[in-house]
Amino acid sequence: MGVVLITGASRGIGLEFARQYTQEGVGVIATCRRPGEAKELSLLAEQFSNLSIEQLDLSSDDDLQALCLTLEKSKIQLDILISNAGVLLNEKFGEWTRQKFADTFDVNVTGAAMLAQSMLAFLSPTGKLVHLSSRLGSLELGGEGMADADSYSMSKAALNMLIARLASAFKGSSSCVVSLSPGWVATDMGGASATLSAEESVSNMRQAIGALTALDSGRFIDNQGSSIPW
Ligand SMILES: NC(=O)c1ccc[n+]([C@@H]2O[C@H](COP(=O)([O-])OP(=O)(O)OC[C@H]3O[C@@H](n4cnc5c(N)ncnc54)[C@H](OP(=O)(O)O)[C@@H]3O)[C@@H](O)[C@H]2O)c1
């Protein structure tokens, strides 16, 4: 396998994806919004020459353009794009604010969509575009599981539609786009009581991603590759 690009690699699941793919010997482009503050990622880059770090704030068109230029200059083709960066701004019904909805959708939906659109030119013909979603975004499951995550749940439902639209755009190609739920993972977002470590979740997800083919395009899957109801 060639190159994997990961967003939100400063911590949590994104950092663990960067660590595991790097240790496997794959070329990794780990993006984060403040490289200077991403200490663990920087340490990893000092140890492994197959890992490079690029700045990418999903809210910034300038960052996205700069990343495209970098990829263009180095003639990079991406085998896997892990669209991982996301935010969860807690608020329950009765405490919703326009600002929190806007901030959540800006990263989880608009940011992911603009990234996907910009990266298409760099995706290899058999490239895999993997979006980190959540069971909370399942309409059929009613977003049940977290009482104070309504804008987050809605944003992941919207993200799932992004996957459906991209799958339609990819139809007939050998590429694959999926929505992938990592499980409940112990990170800053998942909290300490989560049932899975980042290491376990990412290890499972890497296996599931490895097994994906174009026939899987448009699916909503868990970290074992099994379907989640929409
Ligand atoms: N943990 C779970 O249980 C769980 C469950 C279901 C789905 N997920 C999904 O899995 C993904 C990763 O979650 P996590 O648990 O690793 O979360 P996390 O620990 O909170 O890490 C979030 C990552 O996203 C980055 N990020 C936030 N806003 C950004 C922006 N505007 N531009 C670029 N990067 C940005 C953060 O960067 P900074 O360090 O700069 O803030 C950080 O690297 C998310 O999409 C999340 O919704 C997680």
The ligand as an ORCA input file, in Angstrom:
! r2SCAN-3c Opt
* xyz 0 1
  N     -14.372      8.548     20.653
  C     -15.516      7.974     20.347
  O     -16.097      7.217     21.161
  C     -16.140      8.169     18.990
  C     -17.344      7.495     18.709
  C     -17.938      7.664     17.460
  C     -17.345      8.452     16.503
  N     -16.183      9.112     16.792
  C     -15.606      9.948     15.736
  O     -14.229      9.633     15.545
  C     -13.504     10.800     15.145
  C     -12.324     11.027     16.079
  O     -12.809     11.143     17.406
  P     -11.873     11.190     18.696
  O     -12.561     10.416     19.733
  O     -10.485     10.874     18.336
  O     -12.014     12.752     19.077
  P     -10.982     13.710     19.855
  O     -10.148     12.935     20.779
  O     -11.833     14.819     20.392
  O     -10.071     14.275     18.661
  C     -10.656     15.071     17.671
  C      -9.636     15.409     16.621
  O     -10.280     16.246     15.642
  C      -9.487     17.420     15.481
  N     -10.254     18.595     15.074
  C     -11.264     19.213     15.719
  N     -11.672     20.298     15.014
  C     -10.881     20.356     13.912
  C     -10.799     21.234     12.812
  N     -11.569     22.316     12.698
  N      -9.873     20.972     11.852
  C      -9.051     19.901     11.951
  N      -9.065     19.055     12.981
  C      -9.977     19.274     13.949
  C      -8.843     17.644     16.853
  O      -7.733     18.529     16.713
  P      -7.217     19.527     17.895
  O      -6.285     18.700     18.728
  O      -6.567     20.629     17.139
  O      -8.431     19.965     18.651
  C      -8.452     16.204     17.189
  O      -7.298     15.832     16.504
  C     -14.512     11.954     15.163
  O     -15.006     12.187     13.873
  C     -15.619     11.419     16.065
  O     -16.859     12.031     15.800
  C     -15.568      8.995     18.001
*
